[in-house]
């Protein structure tokens, strides 16, 4: 495992002051997200799809259908790019040009490896516990047929970049000093992710308590 921005294609050139080179920053972004976007090239055509994922130490784990064209491509060893983005707020500057967003973004380059046997089961547990902590031991375990229909891949975190934008707008001096600029509201508006009230399906017996682990979930 090497720190983010360690290669020519992961070194951030646009707004380099927002680059993060600490591996803990990479872990923080990946561990806080639930959806990653995976991109590959298929016969000259870019393809990007969202997937559930999890980090297992210095490896990124993703899973999908074994019949998926994207996952078949990834398993064949084609180069891939995986991004995880957390949108934290809108930044309202005094000019539209300087207006932007606050965000945390991690980008991972590499080639994926298909997992099988116990390694795949272990990886699926990691993904499940990342997305739904406590659910693995409560729900029915995957059957052989279900595992056959699932493809689980690992991607090493060897080549990554992390970029974080936060705080208030960075207005031009002329906008701050102009009469018009002094009448324009500027600042940033935080965006929060929140879980709603759990809704049982029609087959849950009346009076069934919500699992304790669900009541502790927070976003």
TORKE-440907 format. One record per residue (C-alpha): x, y, z; residue in one letter; residue number from 1. Coordinates in nm, 2 decimals. Example, Ala and Ser with C-alpha at 12.3 -4.5 7.8 and 13.67 -1.06 7.14 Angstrom:
<sites>
- 1.23|-0.45|0.78|A|1 .
- 1.37|-0.11|0.71|S|2 .
</sites>
This chain:
<sites>
- 0.00|0.00|0.00|X|1 .
- 0.13|0.34|-0.10|X|2 .
- 0.00|0.69|-0.02|X|3 .
- -0.25|0.86|-0.26|X|4 .
- -0.11|1.06|-0.55|X|5 .
- 0.20|0.84|-0.59|X|6 .
- 0.18|0.81|-0.97|X|7 .
- 0.17|1.04|-1.26|X|8 .
- -0.20|0.97|-1.33|X|9 .
- -0.30|1.00|-0.96|X|10 .
- -0.11|1.32|-0.88|X|11 .
- -0.37|1.60|-0.87|X|12 .
- -0.29|1.89|-1.10|X|13 .
- -0.61|2.09|-1.09|X|14 .
- -0.63|2.27|-0.75|X|15 .
- -0.35|2.06|-0.60|X|16 .
- -0.40|2.23|-0.27|X|17 .
- -0.71|2.01|-0.23|X|18 .
- -0.51|1.69|-0.28|X|19 .
- -0.47|1.45|0.02|X|20 .
- -0.17|1.23|0.03|X|21 .
- -0.24|1.07|0.37|X|22 .
- -0.36|0.71|0.34|X|23 .
- -0.60|0.77|0.63|X|24 .
- -0.78|1.03|0.42|X|25 .
- -0.83|0.76|0.16|X|26 .
- -0.97|0.52|0.41|X|27 .
- -1.20|0.78|0.56|X|28 .
- -1.36|0.86|0.22|X|29 .
- -1.40|0.49|0.12|X|30 .
- -1.53|0.39|0.46|X|31 .
- -1.79|0.66|0.47|X|32 .
- -1.95|0.58|0.13|X|33 .
- -2.19|0.31|0.02|X|34 .
- -2.18|0.34|-0.36|X|35 .
- -1.88|0.34|-0.59|X|36 .
- -1.88|0.41|-0.97|X|37 .
- -1.68|0.16|-1.17|X|38 .
- -1.56|0.25|-1.52|X|39 .
- -1.40|0.04|-1.79|X|40 .
- -1.36|0.06|-2.17|X|41 .
- -1.55|-0.20|-2.37|X|42 .
- -1.46|-0.21|-2.75|X|43 .
- -1.39|0.17|-2.73|X|44 .
- -1.70|0.25|-2.54|X|45 .
- -1.67|0.38|-2.19|X|46 .
- -1.90|0.21|-1.94|X|47 .
- -1.97|0.33|-1.58|X|48 .
- -2.20|0.17|-1.34|X|49 .
- -2.27|0.21|-0.96|X|50 .
- -2.20|-0.08|-0.73|X|51 .
- -2.20|-0.16|-0.36|X|52 .
- -1.86|-0.20|-0.22|X|53 .
- -1.64|-0.22|0.09|X|54 .
- -1.28|-0.17|0.19|X|55 .
- -1.10|-0.46|0.35|X|56 .
- -0.77|-0.33|0.47|X|57 .
- -0.58|-0.23|0.16|X|58 .
- -0.82|-0.38|-0.09|X|59 .
- -1.15|-0.26|-0.24|X|60 .
- -1.42|-0.52|-0.27|X|61 .
- -1.71|-0.51|-0.52|X|62 .
- -1.97|-0.76|-0.62|X|63 .
- -2.24|-0.80|-0.88|X|64 .
- -2.40|-1.05|-1.11|X|65 .
- -2.18|-1.32|-1.27|X|66 .
- -2.38|-1.25|-1.59|X|67 .
- -2.28|-0.88|-1.59|X|68 .
- -2.08|-0.77|-1.89|X|69 .
- -1.89|-0.52|-1.67|X|70 .
- -1.80|-0.77|-1.41|X|71 .
- -1.69|-1.02|-1.68|X|72 .
- -1.47|-0.75|-1.83|X|73 .
- -1.32|-0.66|-1.49|X|74 .
- -1.25|-1.03|-1.41|X|75 .
- -1.06|-1.06|-1.74|X|76 .
- -0.81|-0.80|-1.61|X|77 .
- -0.90|-0.49|-1.81|X|78 .
- -0.79|-0.16|-1.65|X|79 .
- -1.05|-0.01|-1.43|X|80 .
- -1.12|0.32|-1.25|X|81 .
- -1.33|0.32|-0.94|X|82 .
- -1.45|0.64|-0.78|X|83 .
- -1.63|0.72|-0.45|X|84 .
- -1.77|1.07|-0.40|X|85 .
- -1.93|1.22|-0.09|X|86 .
- -2.12|1.55|-0.15|X|87 .
- -2.10|1.76|0.16|X|88 .
- -2.24|2.09|0.06|X|89 .
- -2.31|2.37|-0.19|X|90 .
- -2.07|2.67|-0.20|X|91 .
- -2.24|3.00|-0.30|X|92 .
- -1.99|3.25|-0.40|X|93 .
- -2.06|3.61|-0.50|X|94 .
- -1.99|3.51|-0.86|X|95 .
- -2.12|3.21|-1.04|X|96 .
- -1.77|3.12|-1.16|X|97 .
- -1.64|3.08|-0.81|X|98 .
- -1.95|2.89|-0.68|X|99 .
- -1.88|2.52|-0.63|X|100 .
- -1.94|2.22|-0.41|X|101 .
- -1.78|2.08|-0.10|X|102 .
- -1.69|1.72|-0.15|X|103 .
- -1.47|1.43|-0.06|X|104 .
- -1.36|1.21|-0.36|X|105 .
- -1.14|0.90|-0.39|X|106 .
- -1.03|0.75|-0.72|X|107 .
- -0.87|0.40|-0.75|X|108 .
- -0.69|0.27|-1.06|X|109 .
- -0.60|-0.09|-1.12|X|110 .
- -0.70|-0.44|-1.23|X|111 .
- -0.94|-0.66|-1.04|X|112 .
- -0.91|-1.02|-0.93|X|113 .
- -1.20|-1.26|-0.91|X|114 .
- -1.25|-1.42|-0.57|X|115 .
- -1.38|-1.78|-0.51|X|116 .
- -1.44|-2.03|-0.24|X|117 .
- -1.41|-1.91|0.12|X|118 .
- -1.23|-1.60|0.01|X|119 .
- -1.54|-1.49|-0.18|X|120 .
- -1.77|-1.57|0.12|X|121 .
- -1.54|-1.37|0.35|X|122 .
- -1.54|-1.08|0.11|X|123 .
- -1.92|-1.08|0.08|X|124 .
- -1.94|-1.07|0.46|X|125 .
- -1.72|-0.76|0.46|X|126 .
- -1.94|-0.59|0.20|X|127 .
- -2.26|-0.68|0.38|X|128 .
- -2.12|-0.56|0.72|X|129 .
- -2.01|-0.23|0.55|X|130 .
- -2.35|-0.17|0.39|X|131 .
- -2.57|-0.32|0.67|X|132 .
- -2.37|-0.37|0.99|X|133 .
- -2.50|-0.67|1.19|X|134 .
- -2.70|-0.82|0.90|X|135 .
- -2.46|-1.11|0.81|X|136 .
- -2.53|-1.31|1.12|X|137 .
- -2.91|-1.24|1.12|X|138 .
- -3.00|-1.31|0.76|X|139 .
- -2.98|-1.65|0.57|X|140 .
- -2.64|-1.72|0.43|X|141 .
- -2.57|-1.74|0.05|X|142 .
- -2.64|-2.08|-0.11|X|143 .
- -2.41|-2.25|-0.36|X|144 .
- -2.65|-2.15|-0.64|X|145 .
- -2.65|-1.78|-0.52|X|146 .
- -2.27|-1.77|-0.50|X|147 .
- -2.25|-1.91|-0.85|X|148 .
- -2.48|-1.62|-0.97|X|149 .
- -2.25|-1.37|-0.79|X|150 .
- -1.91|-1.24|-0.90|X|151 .
- -1.70|-1.09|-0.63|X|152 .
- -1.39|-0.89|-0.72|X|153 .
- -1.10|-0.73|-0.53|X|154 .
- -0.90|-0.43|-0.64|X|155 .
- -0.58|-0.34|-0.46|X|156 .
- -0.55|0.02|-0.33|X|157 .
- -0.20|0.06|-0.49|X|158 .
- -0.28|0.36|-0.71|X|159 .
- -0.52|0.61|-0.58|X|160 .
- -0.59|0.98|-0.55|X|161 .
- -0.80|1.17|-0.29|X|162 .
- -0.93|1.52|-0.33|X|163 .
- -1.13|1.71|-0.06|X|164 .
- -1.29|2.05|-0.10|X|165 .
- -1.44|2.22|0.21|X|166 .
- -1.52|2.55|0.37|X|167 .
- -1.66|2.88|0.25|X|168 .
- -1.63|3.03|-0.10|X|169 .
- -1.31|3.19|-0.22|X|170 .
- -1.43|3.51|-0.38|X|171 .
- -1.22|3.75|-0.59|X|172 .
- -1.12|4.07|-0.41|X|173 .
- -1.31|4.28|-0.66|X|174 .
- -1.63|4.09|-0.58|X|175 .
- -1.57|4.14|-0.21|X|176 .
- -1.50|4.51|-0.25|X|177 .
- -1.77|4.60|-0.51|X|178 .
- -2.10|4.76|-0.41|X|179 .
- -2.29|4.48|-0.58|X|180 .
- -2.08|4.21|-0.41|X|181 .
- -2.16|4.36|-0.07|X|182 .
- -2.53|4.30|-0.13|X|183 .
- -2.50|3.93|-0.23|X|184 .
- -2.54|3.65|0.02|X|185 .
- -2.25|3.41|0.01|X|186 .
- -2.15|3.11|0.21|X|187 .
- -2.19|2.73|0.21|X|188 .
- -2.49|2.51|0.27|X|189 .
- -2.41|2.17|0.43|X|190 .
- -2.57|1.86|0.28|X|191 .
- -2.64|1.57|0.52|X|192 .
- -2.73|1.21|0.45|X|193 .
- -2.99|1.06|0.68|X|194 .
- -3.16|0.73|0.72|X|195 .
- -3.54|0.72|0.74|X|196 .
- -3.77|0.53|0.97|X|197 .
- -3.75|0.15|0.89|X|198 .
- -4.07|0.02|0.72|X|199 .
- -4.14|-0.35|0.76|X|200 .
- -4.27|-0.55|0.46|X|201 .
- -4.61|-0.72|0.46|X|202 .
- -4.47|-1.06|0.58|X|203 .
- -4.32|-0.94|0.91|X|204 .
- -4.55|-1.05|1.19|X|205 .
- -4.72|-0.78|1.38|X|206 .
- -4.53|-0.68|1.69|X|207 .
- -4.19|-0.80|1.56|X|208 .
- -3.92|-0.58|1.71|X|209 .
- -3.68|-0.40|1.50|X|210 .
- -3.33|-0.56|1.52|X|211 .
- -3.11|-0.39|1.77|X|212 .
- -2.83|-0.34|1.52|X|213 .
- -3.07|-0.14|1.29|X|214 .
- -3.15|0.10|1.57|X|215 .
- -2.78|0.19|1.59|X|216 .
- -2.74|0.28|1.23|X|217 .
- -2.67|0.64|1.15|X|218 .
- -2.57|0.84|0.85|X|219 .
</sites>
